Amino acid sequence: MKRIIHAWNKASLVKRILIGMLCGGILGLPLPNLSGIGLLGDLFVGALKAVAPILVFALVANALSQHQKGQDSNMKTDVFLYILL
C-alpha cells in the first residue's frame, strides 16, 4: 500500500487528473444514480466556483505589482476584462 501511495505522490498533476477522470468515468457508467458521490462532486464544483474569482484577482494584482515603470504591458486589457466579467 505504501508503494502505491508513494507512486501516486510522485505522479505529475496531469497524470493524477487523467487517472481521476478515468476512475470517475468507470464508476459513473454502472452507478449513475449514486447520490452520495454526486453530492461530493457538487460541493467540489461549488468550491471551485467560489475560489476562482479570488484567485484570478490575486494573480492580476500580483502581476500589476510586479510591473516596472517604462515597461510595456497589456495589463489594461486584462484588468478591463476582469472587471467586465
Phi and psi restraints in degrees (range 20) as a CNS / XPLOR table:
assign (resid 1 and name C) (resid 2 and name N)
       (resid 2 and name CA) (resid 2 and name C) 1.0 -62.1 20.0 2
assign (resid 2 and name N) (resid 2 and name CA)
       (resid 2 and name C) (resid 3 and name N) 1.0 -35.3 20.0 2
assign (resid 2 and name C) (resid 3 and name N)
       (resid 3 and name CA) (resid 3 and name C) 1.0 -65.2 20.0 2
assign (resid 3 and name N) (resid 3 and name CA)
       (resid 3 and name C) (resid 4 and name N) 1.0 -39.4 20.0 2
assign (resid 3 and name C) (resid 4 and name N)
       (resid 4 and name CA) (resid 4 and name C) 1.0 -66.9 20.0 2
assign (resid 4 and name N) (resid 4 and name CA)
       (resid 4 and name C) (resid 5 and name N) 1.0 -43.9 20.0 2
assign (resid 4 and name C) (resid 5 and name N)
       (resid 5 and name CA) (resid 5 and name C) 1.0 -64.0 20.0 2
assign (resid 5 and name N) (resid 5 and name CA)
       (resid 5 and name C) (resid 6 and name N) 1.0 -41.3 20.0 2
assign (resid 5 and name C) (resid 6 and name N)
       (resid 6 and name CA) (resid 6 and name C) 1.0 -63.4 20.0 2
assign (resid 6 and name N) (resid 6 and name CA)
       (resid 6 and name C) (resid 7 and name N) 1.0 -43.3 20.0 2
assign (resid 6 and name C) (resid 7 and name N)
       (resid 7 and name CA) (resid 7 and name C) 1.0 -64.1 20.0 2
assign (resid 7 and name N) (resid 7 and name CA)
       (resid 7 and name C) (resid 8 and name N) 1.0 -39.8 20.0 2
assign (resid 7 and name C) (resid 8 and name N)
       (resid 8 and name CA) (resid 8 and name C) 1.0 -63.6 20.0 2
assign (resid 8 and name N) (resid 8 and name CA)
       (resid 8 and name C) (resid 9 and name N) 1.0 -43.3 20.0 2
assign (resid 8 and name C) (resid 9 and name N)
       (resid 9 and name CA) (resid 9 and name C) 1.0 -68.0 20.0 2
assign (resid 9 and name N) (resid 9 and name CA)
       (resid 9 and name C) (resid 10 and name N) 1.0 -29.0 20.0 2
assign (resid 9 and name C) (resid 10 and name N)
       (resid 10 and name CA) (resid 10 and name C) 1.0 -82.5 20.0 2
assign (resid 10 and name N) (resid 10 and name CA)
       (resid 10 and name C) (resid 11 and name N) 1.0 -17.6 20.0 2
assign (resid 10 and name C) (resid 11 and name N)
       (resid 11 and name CA) (resid 11 and name C) 1.0 -69.0 20.0 2
assign (resid 11 and name N) (resid 11 and name CA)
       (resid 11 and name C) (resid 12 and name N) 1.0 148.9 20.0 2
assign (resid 11 and name C) (resid 12 and name N)
       (resid 12 and name CA) (resid 12 and name C) 1.0 -70.1 20.0 2
assign (resid 12 and name N) (resid 12 and name CA)
       (resid 12 and name C) (resid 13 and name N) 1.0 161.7 20.0 2
assign (resid 12 and name C) (resid 13 and name N)
       (resid 13 and name CA) (resid 13 and name C) 1.0 -62.2 20.0 2
assign (resid 13 and name N) (resid 13 and name CA)
       (resid 13 and name C) (resid 14 and name N) 1.0 -38.5 20.0 2
assign (resid 13 and name C) (resid 14 and name N)
       (resid 14 and name CA) (resid 14 and name C) 1.0 -62.0 20.0 2
assign (resid 14 and name N) (resid 14 and name CA)
       (resid 14 and name C) (resid 15 and name N) 1.0 -42.7 20.0 2
assign (resid 14 and name C) (resid 15 and name N)
       (resid 15 and name CA) (resid 15 and name C) 1.0 -64.5 20.0 2
assign (resid 15 and name N) (resid 15 and name CA)
       (resid 15 and name C) (resid 16 and name N) 1.0 -40.3 20.0 2
assign (resid 15 and name C) (resid 16 and name N)
       (resid 16 and name CA) (resid 16 and name C) 1.0 -63.3 20.0 2
assign (resid 16 and name N) (resid 16 and name CA)
       (resid 16 and name C) (resid 17 and name N) 1.0 -42.3 20.0 2
assign (resid 16 and name C) (resid 17 and name N)
       (resid 17 and name CA) (resid 17 and name C) 1.0 -64.0 20.0 2
assign (resid 17 and name N) (resid 17 and name CA)
       (resid 17 and name C) (resid 18 and name N) 1.0 -44.4 20.0 2
assign (resid 17 and name C) (resid 18 and name N)
       (resid 18 and name CA) (resid 18 and name C) 1.0 -62.7 20.0 2
assign (resid 18 and name N) (resid 18 and name CA)
       (resid 18 and name C) (resid 19 and name N) 1.0 -41.2 20.0 2
assign (resid 18 and name C) (resid 19 and name N)
       (resid 19 and name CA) (resid 19 and name C) 1.0 -64.5 20.0 2
assign (resid 19 and name N) (resid 19 and name CA)
       (resid 19 and name C) (resid 20 and name N) 1.0 -41.5 20.0 2
assign (resid 19 and name C) (resid 20 and name N)
       (resid 20 and name CA) (resid 20 and name C) 1.0 -63.4 20.0 2
assign (resid 20 and name N) (resid 20 and name CA)
       (resid 20 and name C) (resid 21 and name N) 1.0 -40.7 20.0 2
assign (resid 20 and name C) (resid 21 and name N)
       (resid 21 and name CA) (resid 21 and name C) 1.0 -65.4 20.0 2
assign (resid 21 and name N) (resid 21 and name CA)
       (resid 21 and name C) (resid 22 and name N) 1.0 -40.7 20.0 2
assign (resid 21 and name C) (resid 22 and name N)
       (resid 22 and name CA) (resid 22 and name C) 1.0 -63.9 20.0 2
assign (resid 22 and name N) (resid 22 and name CA)
       (resid 22 and name C) (resid 23 and name N) 1.0 -46.3 20.0 2
assign (resid 22 and name C) (resid 23 and name N)
       (resid 23 and name CA) (resid 23 and name C) 1.0 -62.8 20.0 2
assign (resid 23 and name N) (resid 23 and name CA)
       (resid 23 and name C) (resid 24 and name N) 1.0 -40.7 20.0 2
assign (resid 23 and name C) (resid 24 and name N)
       (resid 24 and name CA) (resid 24 and name C) 1.0 -63.4 20.0 2
assign (resid 24 and name N) (resid 24 and name CA)
       (resid 24 and name C) (resid 25 and name N) 1.0 -40.6 20.0 2
assign (resid 24 and name C) (resid 25 and name N)
       (resid 25 and name CA) (resid 25 and name C) 1.0 -66.0 20.0 2
assign (resid 25 and name N) (resid 25 and name CA)
       (resid 25 and name C) (resid 26 and name N) 1.0 -40.9 20.0 2
assign (resid 25 and name C) (resid 26 and name N)
       (resid 26 and name CA) (resid 26 and name C) 1.0 -65.8 20.0 2
assign (resid 26 and name N) (resid 26 and name CA)
       (resid 26 and name C) (resid 27 and name N) 1.0 -41.3 20.0 2
assign (resid 26 and name C) (resid 27 and name N)
       (resid 27 and name CA) (resid 27 and name C) 1.0 -73.2 20.0 2
assign (resid 27 and name N) (resid 27 and name CA)
       (resid 27 and name C) (resid 28 and name N) 1.0 -31.4 20.0 2
assign (resid 27 and name C) (resid 28 and name N)
       (resid 28 and name CA) (resid 28 and name C) 1.0 -72.4 20.0 2
assign (resid 28 and name N) (resid 28 and name CA)
       (resid 28 and name C) (resid 29 and name N) 1.0 -28.4 20.0 2
assign (resid 28 and name C) (resid 29 and name N)
       (resid 29 and name CA) (resid 29 and name C) 1.0 -67.5 20.0 2
assign (resid 29 and name N) (resid 29 and name CA)
       (resid 29 and name C) (resid 30 and name N) 1.0 -51.8 20.0 2
assign (resid 29 and name C) (resid 30 and name N)
       (resid 30 and name CA) (resid 30 and name C) 1.0 -82.6 20.0 2
assign (resid 30 and name N) (resid 30 and name CA)
       (resid 30 and name C) (resid 31 and name N) 1.0 -19.0 20.0 2
assign (resid 30 and name C) (resid 31 and name N)
       (resid 31 and name CA) (resid 31 and name C) 1.0 -125.9 20.0 2
assign (resid 31 and name N) (resid 31 and name CA)
       (resid 31 and name C) (resid 32 and name N) 1.0 60.2 20.0 2
assign (resid 31 and name C) (resid 32 and name N)
       (resid 32 and name CA) (resid 32 and name C) 1.0 -70.2 20.0 2
assign (resid 32 and name N) (resid 32 and name CA)
       (resid 32 and name C) (resid 33 and name N) 1.0 -21.7 20.0 2
assign (resid 32 and name C) (resid 33 and name N)
       (resid 33 and name CA) (resid 33 and name C) 1.0 -103.6 20.0 2
assign (resid 33 and name N) (resid 33 and name CA)
       (resid 33 and name C) (resid 34 and name N) 1.0 19.1 20.0 2
assign (resid 33 and name C) (resid 34 and name N)
       (resid 34 and name CA) (resid 34 and name C) 1.0 -75.6 20.0 2
assign (resid 34 and name N) (resid 34 and name CA)
       (resid 34 and name C) (resid 35 and name N) 1.0 98.7 20.0 2
assign (resid 34 and name C) (resid 35 and name N)
       (resid 35 and name CA) (resid 35 and name C) 1.0 -71.8 20.0 2
assign (resid 35 and name N) (resid 35 and name CA)
       (resid 35 and name C) (resid 36 and name N) 1.0 -27.7 20.0 2
assign (resid 35 and name C) (resid 36 and name N)
       (resid 36 and name CA) (resid 36 and name C) 1.0 -62.7 20.0 2
assign (resid 36 and name N) (resid 36 and name CA)
       (resid 36 and name C) (resid 37 and name N) 1.0 -42.3 20.0 2
assign (resid 36 and name C) (resid 37 and name N)
       (resid 37 and name CA) (resid 37 and name C) 1.0 -71.9 20.0 2
assign (resid 37 and name N) (resid 37 and name CA)
       (resid 37 and name C) (resid 38 and name N) 1.0 -34.4 20.0 2
assign (resid 37 and name C) (resid 38 and name N)
       (resid 38 and name CA) (resid 38 and name C) 1.0 -62.4 20.0 2
assign (resid 38 and name N) (resid 38 and name CA)
       (resid 38 and name C) (resid 39 and name N) 1.0 -37.2 20.0 2
assign (resid 38 and name C) (resid 39 and name N)
       (resid 39 and name CA) (resid 39 and name C) 1.0 -64.0 20.0 2
assign (resid 39 and name N) (resid 39 and name CA)
       (resid 39 and name C) (resid 40 and name N) 1.0 -42.5 20.0 2
assign (resid 39 and name C) (resid 40 and name N)
       (resid 40 and name CA) (resid 40 and name C) 1.0 -61.9 20.0 2
assign (resid 40 and name N) (resid 40 and name CA)
       (resid 40 and name C) (resid 41 and name N) 1.0 -41.1 20.0 2
assign (resid 40 and name C) (resid 41 and name N)
       (resid 41 and name CA) (resid 41 and name C) 1.0 -63.5 20.0 2
assign (resid 41 and name N) (resid 41 and name CA)
       (resid 41 and name C) (resid 42 and name N) 1.0 -42.5 20.0 2
assign (resid 41 and name C) (resid 42 and name N)
       (resid 42 and name CA) (resid 42 and name C) 1.0 -63.2 20.0 2
assign (resid 42 and name N) (resid 42 and name CA)
       (resid 42 and name C) (resid 43 and name N) 1.0 -41.1 20.0 2
assign (resid 42 and name C) (resid 43 and name N)
       (resid 43 and name CA) (resid 43 and name C) 1.0 -64.1 20.0 2
assign (resid 43 and name N) (resid 43 and name CA)
       (resid 43 and name C) (resid 44 and name N) 1.0 -41.0 20.0 2
assign (resid 43 and name C) (resid 44 and name N)
       (resid 44 and name CA) (resid 44 and name C) 1.0 -64.5 20.0 2
assign (resid 44 and name N) (resid 44 and name CA)
       (resid 44 and name C) (resid 45 and name N) 1.0 -46.8 20.0 2
assign (resid 44 and name C) (resid 45 and name N)
       (resid 45 and name CA) (resid 45 and name C) 1.0 -64.5 20.0 2
assign (resid 45 and name N) (resid 45 and name CA)
       (resid 45 and name C) (resid 46 and name N) 1.0 -40.0 20.0 2
assign (resid 45 and name C) (resid 46 and name N)
       (resid 46 and name CA) (resid 46 and name C) 1.0 -62.5 20.0 2
assign (resid 46 and name N) (resid 46 and name CA)
       (resid 46 and name C) (resid 47 and name N) 1.0 -40.4 20.0 2
assign (resid 46 and name C) (resid 47 and name N)
       (resid 47 and name CA) (resid 47 and name C) 1.0 -65.4 20.0 2
assign (resid 47 and name N) (resid 47 and name CA)
       (resid 47 and name C) (resid 48 and name N) 1.0 -40.1 20.0 2
assign (resid 47 and name C) (resid 48 and name N)
       (resid 48 and name CA) (resid 48 and name C) 1.0 -62.6 20.0 2
assign (resid 48 and name N) (resid 48 and name CA)
       (resid 48 and name C) (resid 49 and name N) 1.0 -42.3 20.0 2
assign (resid 48 and name C) (resid 49 and name N)
       (resid 49 and name CA) (resid 49 and name C) 1.0 -65.0 20.0 2
assign (resid 49 and name N) (resid 49 and name CA)
       (resid 49 and name C) (resid 50 and name N) 1.0 -32.8 20.0 2
assign (resid 49 and name C) (resid 50 and name N)
       (resid 50 and name CA) (resid 50 and name C) 1.0 -74.7 20.0 2
assign (resid 50 and name N) (resid 50 and name CA)
       (resid 50 and name C) (resid 51 and name N) 1.0 -35.2 20.0 2
assign (resid 50 and name C) (resid 51 and name N)
       (resid 51 and name CA) (resid 51 and name C) 1.0 -87.5 20.0 2
assign (resid 51 and name N) (resid 51 and name CA)
       (resid 51 and name C) (resid 52 and name N) 1.0 -28.9 20.0 2
assign (resid 51 and name C) (resid 52 and name N)
       (resid 52 and name CA) (resid 52 and name C) 1.0 -56.4 20.0 2
assign (resid 52 and name N) (resid 52 and name CA)
       (resid 52 and name C) (resid 53 and name N) 1.0 -48.3 20.0 2
assign (resid 52 and name C) (resid 53 and name N)
       (resid 53 and name CA) (resid 53 and name C) 1.0 -62.4 20.0 2
assign (resid 53 and name N) (resid 53 and name CA)
       (resid 53 and name C) (resid 54 and name N) 1.0 -35.8 20.0 2
assign (resid 53 and name C) (resid 54 and name N)
       (resid 54 and name CA) (resid 54 and name C) 1.0 -66.1 20.0 2
assign (resid 54 and name N) (resid 54 and name CA)
       (resid 54 and name C) (resid 55 and name N) 1.0 -42.5 20.0 2
assign (resid 54 and name C) (resid 55 and name N)
       (resid 55 and name CA) (resid 55 and name C) 1.0 -64.9 20.0 2
assign (resid 55 and name N) (resid 55 and name CA)
       (resid 55 and name C) (resid 56 and name N) 1.0 -42.1 20.0 2
assign (resid 55 and name C) (resid 56 and name N)
       (resid 56 and name CA) (resid 56 and name C) 1.0 -63.4 20.0 2
assign (resid 56 and name N) (resid 56 and name CA)
       (resid 56 and name C) (resid 57 and name N) 1.0 -43.8 20.0 2
assign (resid 56 and name C) (resid 57 and name N)
       (resid 57 and name CA) (resid 57 and name C) 1.0 -59.9 20.0 2
assign (resid 57 and name N) (resid 57 and name CA)
       (resid 57 and name C) (resid 58 and name N) 1.0 -44.3 20.0 2
assign (resid 57 and name C) (resid 58 and name N)
       (resid 58 and name CA) (resid 58 and name C) 1.0 -63.6 20.0 2
assign (resid 58 and name N) (resid 58 and name CA)
       (resid 58 and name C) (resid 59 and name N) 1.0 -39.8 20.0 2
assign (resid 58 and name C) (resid 59 and name N)
       (resid 59 and name CA) (resid 59 and name C) 1.0 -66.0 20.0 2
assign (resid 59 and name N) (resid 59 and name CA)
       (resid 59 and name C) (resid 60 and name N) 1.0 -42.5 20.0 2
assign (resid 59 and name C) (resid 60 and name N)
       (resid 60 and name CA) (resid 60 and name C) 1.0 -66.3 20.0 2
assign (resid 60 and name N) (resid 60 and name CA)
       (resid 60 and name C) (resid 61 and name N) 1.0 -43.1 20.0 2
assign (resid 60 and name C) (resid 61 and name N)
       (resid 61 and name CA) (resid 61 and name C) 1.0 -62.1 20.0 2
assign (resid 61 and name N) (resid 61 and name CA)
       (resid 61 and name C) (resid 62 and name N) 1.0 -39.8 20.0 2
assign (resid 61 and name C) (resid 62 and name N)
       (resid 62 and name CA) (resid 62 and name C) 1.0 -64.8 20.0 2
assign (resid 62 and name N) (resid 62 and name CA)
       (resid 62 and name C) (resid 63 and name N) 1.0 -43.3 20.0 2
assign (resid 62 and name C) (resid 63 and name N)
       (resid 63 and name CA) (resid 63 and name C) 1.0 -63.6 20.0 2
assign (resid 63 and name N) (resid 63 and name CA)
       (resid 63 and name C) (resid 64 and name N) 1.0 -39.1 20.0 2
assign (resid 63 and name C) (resid 64 and name N)
       (resid 64 and name CA) (resid 64 and name C) 1.0 -65.9 20.0 2
assign (resid 64 and name N) (resid 64 and name CA)
       (resid 64 and name C) (resid 65 and name N) 1.0 -38.2 20.0 2
assign (resid 64 and name C) (resid 65 and name N)
       (resid 65 and name CA) (resid 65 and name C) 1.0 -71.1 20.0 2
assign (resid 65 and name N) (resid 65 and name CA)
       (resid 65 and name C) (resid 66 and name N) 1.0 -22.8 20.0 2
assign (resid 65 and name C) (resid 66 and name N)
       (resid 66 and name CA) (resid 66 and name C) 1.0 -83.9 20.0 2
assign (resid 66 and name N) (resid 66 and name CA)
       (resid 66 and name C) (resid 67 and name N) 1.0 -9.9 20.0 2
assign (resid 66 and name C) (resid 67 and name N)
       (resid 67 and name CA) (resid 67 and name C) 1.0 -68.3 20.0 2
assign (resid 67 and name N) (resid 67 and name CA)
       (resid 67 and name C) (resid 68 and name N) 1.0 133.2 20.0 2
assign (resid 67 and name C) (resid 68 and name N)
       (resid 68 and name CA) (resid 68 and name C) 1.0 -99.5 20.0 2
assign (resid 68 and name N) (resid 68 and name CA)
       (resid 68 and name C) (resid 69 and name N) 1.0 145.6 20.0 2
assign (resid 68 and name C) (resid 69 and name N)
       (resid 69 and name CA) (resid 69 and name C) 1.0 -63.3 20.0 2
assign (resid 69 and name N) (resid 69 and name CA)
       (resid 69 and name C) (resid 70 and name N) 1.0 135.8 20.0 2
assign (resid 69 and name C) (resid 70 and name N)
       (resid 70 and name CA) (resid 70 and name C) 1.0 88.0 20.0 2
assign (resid 70 and name N) (resid 70 and name CA)
       (resid 70 and name C) (resid 71 and name N) 1.0 -3.5 20.0 2
assign (resid 70 and name C) (resid 71 and name N)
       (resid 71 and name CA) (resid 71 and name C) 1.0 -92.5 20.0 2
assign (resid 71 and name N) (resid 71 and name CA)
       (resid 71 and name C) (resid 72 and name N) 1.0 134.4 20.0 2
assign (resid 71 and name C) (resid 72 and name N)
       (resid 72 and name CA) (resid 72 and name C) 1.0 -70.6 20.0 2
assign (resid 72 and name N) (resid 72 and name CA)
       (resid 72 and name C) (resid 73 and name N) 1.0 143.0 20.0 2
assign (resid 72 and name C) (resid 73 and name N)
       (resid 73 and name CA) (resid 73 and name C) 1.0 -155.2 20.0 2
assign (resid 73 and name N) (resid 73 and name CA)
       (resid 73 and name C) (resid 74 and name N) 1.0 165.1 20.0 2
assign (resid 73 and name C) (resid 74 and name N)
       (resid 74 and name CA) (resid 74 and name C) 1.0 -112.5 20.0 2
assign (resid 74 and name N) (resid 74 and name CA)
       (resid 74 and name C) (resid 75 and name N) 1.0 29.7 20.0 2
assign (resid 74 and name C) (resid 75 and name N)
       (resid 75 and name CA) (resid 75 and name C) 1.0 -67.9 20.0 2
assign (resid 75 and name N) (resid 75 and name CA)
       (resid 75 and name C) (resid 76 and name N) 1.0 -29.2 20.0 2
assign (resid 75 and name C) (resid 76 and name N)
       (resid 76 and name CA) (resid 76 and name C) 1.0 -59.0 20.0 2
assign (resid 76 and name N) (resid 76 and name CA)
       (resid 76 and name C) (resid 77 and name N) 1.0 -43.7 20.0 2
assign (resid 76 and name C) (resid 77 and name N)
       (resid 77 and name CA) (resid 77 and name C) 1.0 -64.1 20.0 2
assign (resid 77 and name N) (resid 77 and name CA)
       (resid 77 and name C) (resid 78 and name N) 1.0 -44.2 20.0 2
assign (resid 77 and name C) (resid 78 and name N)
       (resid 78 and name CA) (resid 78 and name C) 1.0 -62.7 20.0 2
assign (resid 78 and name N) (resid 78 and name CA)
       (resid 78 and name C) (resid 79 and name N) 1.0 -45.8 20.0 2
assign (resid 78 and name C) (resid 79 and name N)
       (resid 79 and name CA) (resid 79 and name C) 1.0 -66.2 20.0 2
assign (resid 79 and name N) (resid 79 and name CA)
       (resid 79 and name C) (resid 80 and name N) 1.0 -41.3 20.0 2
assign (resid 79 and name C) (resid 80 and name N)
       (resid 80 and name CA) (resid 80 and name C) 1.0 -60.2 20.0 2
assign (resid 80 and name N) (resid 80 and name CA)
       (resid 80 and name C) (resid 81 and name N) 1.0 -46.4 20.0 2
assign (resid 80 and name C) (resid 81 and name N)
       (resid 81 and name CA) (resid 81 and name C) 1.0 -65.5 20.0 2
assign (resid 81 and name N) (resid 81 and name CA)
       (resid 81 and name C) (resid 82 and name N) 1.0 -37.2 20.0 2
assign (resid 81 and name C) (resid 82 and name N)
       (resid 82 and name CA) (resid 82 and name C) 1.0 -64.9 20.0 2
assign (resid 82 and name N) (resid 82 and name CA)
       (resid 82 and name C) (resid 83 and name N) 1.0 -42.6 20.0 2
assign (resid 82 and name C) (resid 83 and name N)
       (resid 83 and name CA) (resid 83 and name C) 1.0 -68.0 20.0 2
assign (resid 83 and name N) (resid 83 and name CA)
       (resid 83 and name C) (resid 84 and name N) 1.0 -38.3 20.0 2
assign (resid 83 and name C) (resid 84 and name N)
       (resid 84 and name CA) (resid 84 and name C) 1.0 -64.1 20.0 2
assign (resid 84 and name N) (resid 84 and name CA)
       (resid 84 and name C) (resid 85 and name N) 1.0 -40.5 20.0 2
